[in-house]
Amino acid sequence: MSLPPDHPQRYVLANEVHARPYDVLETPERVSFVAVLLSAARTAEHAHLVRLCERGGVHPPPPAASHFVADFGAYRVKYEQHTEYSGYTFFLRGRSPAHFAETAIAAAPADWVASIPGETMVAAHAELLPRGAALPEAREIARIFGGNYVIGAEIGDGVGAIFTDFRVHADGHNRFLVFDGEMSRRQAGRMVQRLFEIETYRMMALLALPVAQAAAPRLAAMEQSLVEITAAMAESKPGVRRPGDTALLERLIPLAAEVERAVVSAQYRFGAARAYHELVNGRIAELRERRLPGTQTIEEFMARRLAPAMATCESIARRQRELSERVARASRLLSTRVDIVREGQNQDLLSSMNRRARLQLRLQETVEGLSVAAITYYVVGLAGYAAKALKSAGVALDADLVMGISIPVVAVLAALGVRHIRRRVMRAERGDAAATVSRRA
């Protein structure tokens, strides 16, 4: 039966759940794990893996590989690429003559391990002891972990047990001691991998703690600045001089920009911390711990030690978001107040312009009256000269009479002419204003 065309990502997505299979461990076995934060391009990691494969005579991974497992005979290496870090796991069969004396990572070339690209974030050893091995006494467990306080529990509903102190020892590694009760080989691999993931995700989550601690003092200062600005906005007592709203807005705008910069710069780290914390809790739940007498479980340890740090980060992130919202509200309120003041100023300006326009109109009317008088004077004078000229030519005219009669006639005509011109100008101005409004609409 033929099917419709495949989605371009169908097989990629279908194989994603199989991309990182759990390891199969045969007790006794030693495992070492190193997680490095990337400080170079991914191509540097691939080139480094290729050099190891060439030295061991193993076929290297393809350039785009995010997961790679190689067996070098005496030991095995697994490489996993993640978003923010890369993990290298080393496997060595057999039991060490003394706990954590001969580790799996020691079987790999020391110079190659030291030159792994990136910065070490997690390094840990795990020893998986044979099936049926008796659990040491509490004093012996403490000695194995250098006298530190030890956390431990039965795992897998009693099919095994683990012990750790979550401390970095003198060799730069954490230590996990795993006792196999009735675990299958795949179950043993899953348990060891979960322990490494718990430590890795714990450290990656804690990357947000320095960010939160550094942001706290500046956040408190910004909150105090906002309090001062809002207090100045609310100040309205008679006789008390307060800063102008425009000056307050000029103080608030840089504060808003600084708050947004703080939120944006820390948003990714705080979001990643929440995700890693959830992964830690998920991996702990998958261990299915059962309490050992007198020993704190991993879940209890994380609840008392990791959860407060995550609460601190979440508190800072929440304060940043709330401060951003308060600054935005204050900005809107202050902008509204400034707009209202500006509208009042605009109204005053328009009233002043109206008064000036009325004054100009009165002056214009006065000038028009003077213009009519001037025009009448000059036209009547011209009529008088014309009458005198005609009288000299023999026409019987009285020049004074002609000038007297022409005065009212010329005055009326001049007034009508000036009024006509003024009306034409006003109609033209109204037409231009209407056209401007129409274009804007």
C-alpha positions as CSV (number, residue, x, y, z in Angstrom):
1,M,0.0,0.0,0.0
2,S,1.4,3.3,-1.0
3,L,1.4,6.3,1.4
4,P,1.3,10.0,0.9
5,P,4.7,11.7,0.5
6,D,6.7,11.8,3.7
7,H,7.2,15.0,5.7
8,P,10.8,16.2,5.3
9,Q,11.4,15.7,9.0
10,R,9.5,12.5,9.5
11,Y,12.5,10.1,9.9
12,V,14.6,12.7,11.8
13,L,11.8,13.1,14.4
14,A,11.0,9.4,14.6
15,N,14.6,8.6,15.3
16,E,15.1,11.4,17.8
17,V,13.9,9.2,20.7
18,H,16.5,6.6,19.8
19,A,19.4,9.1,19.3
20,R,20.9,8.7,22.8
21,P,20.4,5.1,24.0
22,Y,21.2,4.1,27.5
23,D,24.5,2.4,28.2
24,V,24.7,-1.3,28.9
25,L,26.8,-1.8,32.0
26,E,28.2,-5.2,33.3
27,T,29.2,-5.1,37.0
28,P,31.8,-4.4,38.1
29,E,32.5,-1.4,36.0
30,R,34.0,2.1,36.4
31,V,32.5,5.1,34.6
32,S,33.9,8.7,34.4
33,F,32.0,11.6,33.1
34,V,33.1,15.1,32.0
35,A,30.7,17.9,30.9
36,V,32.3,21.0,29.3
37,L,30.8,24.4,28.5
38,L,31.5,25.3,24.9
39,S,34.1,28.0,24.4
40,A,34.8,27.2,20.7
41,A,33.0,26.1,17.6
42,R,31.5,22.6,17.4
43,T,34.0,21.8,14.6
44,A,36.7,21.9,17.3
45,E,35.0,19.1,19.2
46,H,34.7,17.0,16.1
47,A,38.3,17.5,15.2
48,H,39.3,16.5,18.7
49,L,37.3,13.3,18.5
50,V,38.8,12.5,15.1
51,R,42.3,12.7,16.7
52,L,41.3,10.2,19.4
53,C,39.9,7.9,16.8
54,E,43.0,8.1,14.7
55,R,45.2,7.2,17.7
56,G,42.9,4.3,18.6
57,G,42.3,3.0,15.0
58,V,38.6,3.6,15.2
59,H,36.4,5.0,12.5
60,P,35.7,8.7,13.4
61,P,32.2,10.2,13.6
62,P,30.6,12.2,10.8
63,P,31.0,16.0,11.2
64,A,27.3,16.6,12.1
65,A,27.2,13.8,14.7
66,S,25.7,14.9,18.1
67,H,26.1,11.4,19.6
68,F,29.1,9.0,19.2
69,V,30.2,5.8,20.9
70,A,33.6,4.2,20.2
71,D,35.2,1.0,21.7
72,F,39.0,1.3,22.0
73,G,39.4,-2.2,23.5
74,A,40.6,-1.4,27.0
75,Y,38.0,1.3,27.4
76,R,34.9,2.9,25.7
77,V,34.1,6.5,25.1
78,K,30.7,8.1,24.5
79,Y,30.2,11.7,23.3
80,E,26.9,13.6,23.5
81,Q,26.3,17.1,22.3
82,H,23.7,19.3,24.1
83,T,22.6,22.8,23.7
84,E,24.9,24.5,26.2
85,Y,27.4,21.7,27.0
86,S,29.0,18.5,25.7
87,G,29.4,15.4,27.7
88,Y,32.2,12.8,27.5
89,T,31.7,9.4,29.3
90,F,34.5,6.9,29.7
91,F,33.8,3.2,30.6
92,L,36.3,0.8,32.0
93,R,35.4,-2.8,32.9
94,G,36.5,-4.4,36.1
95,R,36.9,-3.3,39.7
96,S,39.4,-0.9,41.1
97,P,41.8,-2.3,43.7
98,A,40.7,0.5,46.0
99,H,37.6,2.7,45.6
100,F,38.2,5.4,43.0
101,A,41.9,4.6,42.8
102,E,42.0,3.5,39.2
103,T,39.3,5.4,37.3
104,A,37.9,5.0,33.8
105,I,39.1,8.3,32.5
106,A,42.7,7.3,33.5
107,A,42.6,4.7,30.7
108,A,42.2,7.4,28.0
109,P,45.2,9.5,26.8
110,A,45.9,12.1,29.4
111,D,47.0,14.7,26.9
112,W,43.8,14.2,24.8
113,V,41.6,14.5,27.9
114,A,43.4,17.7,29.1
115,S,42.8,19.3,25.7
116,I,39.1,18.7,25.3
117,P,37.6,21.9,23.9
118,G,35.6,23.9,26.5
119,E,35.6,24.6,30.2
120,T,34.9,21.8,32.7
121,M,31.6,22.2,34.4
122,V,31.2,18.7,35.8
123,A,33.6,15.8,36.3
124,A,32.6,12.7,38.1
125,H,33.5,9.1,38.8
126,A,31.1,6.3,39.3
127,E,31.9,2.8,40.5
128,L,29.3,0.1,39.9
129,L,30.0,-2.8,42.3
130,P,29.1,-6.4,41.6
131,R,25.7,-7.9,42.2
132,G,25.2,-9.0,45.7
133,A,28.0,-7.0,47.2
134,A,27.3,-6.2,50.9
135,L,26.7,-2.6,51.7
136,P,29.7,-1.2,53.7
137,E,29.1,0.3,57.2
138,A,28.4,4.0,57.6
139,R,32.0,4.6,58.8
140,E,33.5,2.8,55.8
141,I,31.2,4.8,53.4
142,A,32.3,8.0,55.1
143,R,36.0,7.0,54.7
144,I,35.5,6.4,51.0
145,F,34.1,9.9,50.6
146,G,36.9,11.6,52.6
147,G,34.9,11.9,55.8
148,N,32.3,14.1,54.1
149,Y,28.6,13.9,54.9
150,V,27.2,11.2,52.6
151,I,23.8,11.1,50.8
152,G,22.5,7.7,49.8
153,A,19.4,5.6,49.2
154,E,18.1,2.5,47.7
155,I,17.2,3.0,44.0
156,G,14.9,1.3,41.6
157,D,12.5,0.3,44.4
158,G,15.3,-1.6,46.1
159,V,17.2,-3.2,43.2
160,G,20.3,-1.2,44.0
161,A,21.8,1.5,46.2
162,I,23.9,4.6,45.6
163,F,26.1,6.9,47.8
164,T,27.6,10.3,47.1
165,D,28.6,13.5,48.8
166,F,28.1,15.9,45.9
167,R,31.5,17.4,46.6
168,V,34.5,17.9,44.3
169,H,37.4,15.9,45.6
170,A,41.2,16.5,45.3
171,D,41.3,14.9,41.9
172,G,38.7,17.4,40.6
173,H,35.9,14.8,40.4
174,N,32.7,14.1,42.2
175,R,32.1,10.5,43.4
176,F,29.2,8.1,43.0
177,L,29.2,4.6,44.5
178,V,26.6,2.3,43.0
179,F,25.8,-1.1,44.4
180,D,24.0,-3.6,42.1
181,G,21.3,-5.6,43.8
182,E,19.1,-7.0,41.1
183,M,19.6,-4.5,38.3
184,S,19.6,-5.5,34.7
185,R,22.5,-4.3,32.5
186,R,20.4,-1.6,30.9
187,Q,18.9,-0.6,34.2
188,A,22.4,-0.2,35.6
189,G,23.3,2.0,32.7
190,R,20.2,4.1,33.2
191,M,20.8,4.6,36.9
192,V,24.5,5.7,36.4
193,Q,23.4,8.1,33.5
194,R,20.7,9.6,35.7
195,L,23.2,10.3,38.5
196,F,25.5,12.1,36.0
197,E,22.6,14.0,34.6
198,I,21.4,15.0,38.1
199,E,24.9,16.5,38.9
200,T,25.1,18.1,35.4
201,Y,21.7,19.7,35.5
202,R,22.2,20.8,39.1
203,M,25.4,22.7,38.1
204,M,23.8,24.1,35.0
205,A,20.8,25.3,37.0
206,L,23.2,27.0,39.5
207,L,24.8,29.1,36.7
208,A,21.8,31.4,37.3
209,L,22.7,32.0,41.0
210,P,25.7,34.3,40.4
211,V,23.6,36.2,37.9
212,A,20.8,36.7,40.5
213,Q,23.3,37.6,43.2
214,A,24.9,40.3,41.0
215,A,21.5,41.6,39.9
216,A,20.0,41.9,43.4
217,P,21.8,45.2,44.5
218,R,21.2,47.0,41.2
219,L,17.6,45.8,41.2
220,A,17.1,47.2,44.7
221,A,18.6,50.5,43.6
222,M,16.2,50.7,40.6
223,E,13.2,49.9,42.8
224,Q,14.2,52.7,45.1
225,S,14.5,55.1,42.1
226,L,11.0,54.1,41.0
227,V,9.7,54.8,44.5
228,E,11.2,58.3,44.5
229,I,9.8,59.1,41.1
230,T,6.3,57.8,41.9
231,A,6.4,59.7,45.2
232,A,7.3,62.9,43.3
233,M,4.4,62.2,41.0
234,A,2.0,61.8,43.8
235,E,3.2,64.9,45.7
236,S,0.5,67.6,45.5
237,K,0.6,69.5,48.9
238,P,0.1,73.2,48.7
239,G,3.2,75.3,48.9
240,V,5.5,72.3,48.2
241,R,7.6,72.7,45.1
242,R,7.8,69.5,43.1
243,P,9.8,68.6,39.9
244,G,8.0,69.1,36.7
245,D,6.3,66.1,35.0
246,T,8.6,66.5,32.0
247,A,11.7,66.3,34.3
248,L,10.3,63.2,36.0
249,L,9.6,61.6,32.6
250,E,13.2,62.3,31.6
251,R,14.3,60.4,34.8
252,L,11.9,57.6,34.1
253,I,12.8,56.8,30.5
254,P,16.5,55.9,31.3
255,L,15.2,53.8,34.3
256,A,12.8,51.9,32.0
257,A,15.6,51.2,29.5
258,E,17.9,50.0,32.3
259,V,15.2,47.7,33.7
260,E,14.5,46.2,30.3
261,R,18.2,45.7,29.7
262,A,18.4,43.8,33.0
263,V,15.4,41.7,32.2
264,V,16.7,40.8,28.7
265,S,20.2,40.0,29.8
266,A,19.1,37.6,32.6
267,Q,16.0,36.2,31.0
268,Y,17.7,33.3,29.2
269,R,19.7,32.3,32.2
270,F,16.8,32.3,34.5
271,G,14.6,30.4,32.0
272,A,17.3,27.8,31.6
273,A,17.7,27.4,35.3
274,R,14.0,26.6,35.6
275,A,14.2,24.0,32.9
276,Y,17.4,22.4,34.4
277,H,15.8,22.4,37.9
278,E,12.8,20.5,36.5
279,L,15.1,18.0,34.8
280,V,16.9,17.5,38.1
281,N,13.6,16.8,39.9
282,G,12.5,14.5,37.0
283,R,15.8,12.5,37.1
284,I,15.5,12.1,40.9
285,A,12.0,10.8,40.6
286,E,13.2,8.3,38.0
287,L,15.6,6.9,40.6
288,R,12.7,5.8,42.7
289,E,14.6,6.2,46.0
290,R,13.9,4.4,49.2
291,R,15.4,5.7,52.5
292,L,18.4,3.9,54.1
293,P,18.5,4.2,57.9
294,G,20.3,7.4,59.0
295,T,21.0,8.6,55.5
296,Q,19.5,11.6,53.7
297,T,18.1,10.8,50.2
298,I,19.1,12.7,47.1
299,E,15.6,14.2,46.9
300,E,15.9,15.6,50.4
301,F,19.3,16.9,49.8
302,M,18.3,18.8,46.7
303,A,15.1,20.1,48.4
304,R,17.3,21.6,51.2
305,R,20.3,22.8,49.1
306,L,19.3,23.3,45.5
307,A,15.7,24.5,45.9
308,P,16.6,27.6,47.9
309,A,19.1,28.7,45.3
310,M,16.4,28.2,42.6
311,A,13.9,30.2,44.7
312,T,16.4,33.0,44.9
313,C,16.8,33.1,41.1
314,E,13.0,32.9,40.6
315,S,12.6,35.7,43.1
316,I,15.0,38.0,41.3
317,A,13.4,37.1,37.9
318,R,9.9,37.8,39.3
319,R,11.1,41.1,40.8
320,Q,12.6,42.1,37.5
321,R,9.3,41.4,35.7
322,E,7.2,43.2,38.3
323,L,9.6,46.2,38.2
324,S,9.3,46.3,34.5
325,E,5.5,46.3,34.7
326,R,5.5,49.0,37.4
327,V,7.9,51.2,35.4
328,A,5.6,50.8,32.3
329,R,2.5,51.8,34.4
330,A,4.3,54.8,35.8
331,S,5.5,55.8,32.3
332,R,2.0,55.6,30.9
333,L,0.6,57.6,33.9
334,L,3.3,60.3,33.6
335,S,3.0,60.5,29.9
336,T,-0.8,61.0,30.3
337,R,-0.1,63.8,32.8
338,V,2.4,65.4,30.4
339,D,0.0,65.2,27.5
340,I,-2.8,66.8,29.6
341,V,-0.4,69.7,30.5
342,R,0.6,70.0,26.9
343,E,-3.1,70.1,25.8
344,G,-3.7,72.9,28.4
345,Q,-0.7,74.8,27.0
346,N,-2.0,74.3,23.5
347,Q,-5.4,75.6,24.6
348,D,-3.8,78.7,26.1
349,L,-1.8,79.1,22.9
350,L,-4.9,78.8,20.7
351,S,-6.7,81.3,22.9
352,S,-3.8,83.7,22.6
353,M,-3.8,83.2,18.9
354,N,-7.5,83.9,18.7
355,R,-7.0,87.2,20.7
356,R,-4.2,88.2,18.3
357,A,-6.4,87.3,15.3
358,R,-9.2,89.5,16.6
359,L,-6.8,92.3,17.3
360,Q,-5.4,92.0,13.8
361,L,-8.9,92.0,12.4
362,R,-9.7,95.2,14.2
363,L,-6.4,96.7,13.0
364,Q,-7.2,95.5,9.5
365,E,-10.6,97.1,9.7
366,T,-9.0,100.4,10.9
367,V,-6.5,100.2,8.1
368,E,-9.3,99.5,5.6
369,G,-11.1,102.7,6.8
370,L,-8.0,104.7,6.4
371,S,-7.5,103.1,3.0
372,V,-11.0,104.2,1.9
373,A,-10.3,107.7,3.1
374,A,-7.0,107.9,1.3
375,I,-8.4,106.5,-1.9
376,T,-11.3,109.0,-1.7
377,Y,-9.0,111.9,-1.1
378,Y,-6.8,111.1,-4.1
379,V,-9.7,110.3,-6.4
380,V,-11.6,113.4,-5.5
381,G,-8.4,115.4,-6.0
382,L,-8.1,113.9,-9.5
383,A,-11.7,114.8,-10.2
384,G,-11.1,118.4,-9.1
385,Y,-8.1,118.6,-11.4
386,A,-10.1,117.2,-14.3
387,A,-13.0,119.7,-13.6
388,K,-10.5,122.6,-13.6
389,A,-9.0,121.4,-16.8
390,L,-12.4,121.3,-18.5
391,K,-13.3,124.7,-17.1
392,S,-10.1,126.1,-18.7
393,A,-11.2,124.5,-21.9
394,G,-14.4,126.5,-21.9
395,V,-16.8,124.0,-20.3
396,A,-18.9,125.7,-17.7
397,L,-18.1,123.6,-14.6
398,D,-17.6,124.5,-11.0
399,A,-14.6,122.5,-9.8
400,D,-15.4,122.8,-6.1
401,L,-18.9,121.5,-6.8
402,V,-17.6,118.6,-8.8
403,M,-15.3,117.7,-6.0
404,G,-18.0,117.9,-3.3
405,I,-20.4,115.7,-5.3
406,S,-17.7,113.1,-6.1
407,I,-16.7,112.6,-2.4
408,P,-19.6,110.4,-1.3
409,V,-19.7,108.5,-4.7
410,V,-15.9,107.8,-4.5
411,A,-16.1,106.8,-0.8
412,V,-18.9,104.3,-1.4
413,L,-17.2,102.8,-4.4
414,A,-13.9,102.5,-2.6
415,A,-15.5,100.9,0.5
416,L,-17.4,98.4,-1.7
417,G,-14.2,97.6,-3.6
418,V,-12.2,96.9,-0.4
419,R,-14.9,94.7,1.0
420,H,-15.1,92.7,-2.2
421,I,-11.4,92.1,-2.2
422,R,-11.5,91.0,1.5
423,R,-14.3,88.6,0.9
424,R,-12.5,87.0,-2.0
425,V,-9.3,86.6,0.1
426,M,-11.3,85.0,3.0
427,R,-13.1,82.6,0.6
428,A,-9.8,81.5,-0.9
429,E,-8.3,80.9,2.6
430,R,-11.3,78.8,3.7
431,G,-11.0,76.8,0.5
432,D,-7.3,76.1,1.1
433,A,-8.0,75.0,4.7
434,A,-10.8,72.6,3.6
435,A,-8.5,71.1,1.0
436,T,-5.7,70.6,3.6
437,V,-8.2,68.8,6.0
438,S,-9.4,66.6,3.2
439,R,-5.9,65.6,2.2
440,R,-5.0,64.7,5.9
441,A,-8.2,62.7,6.2
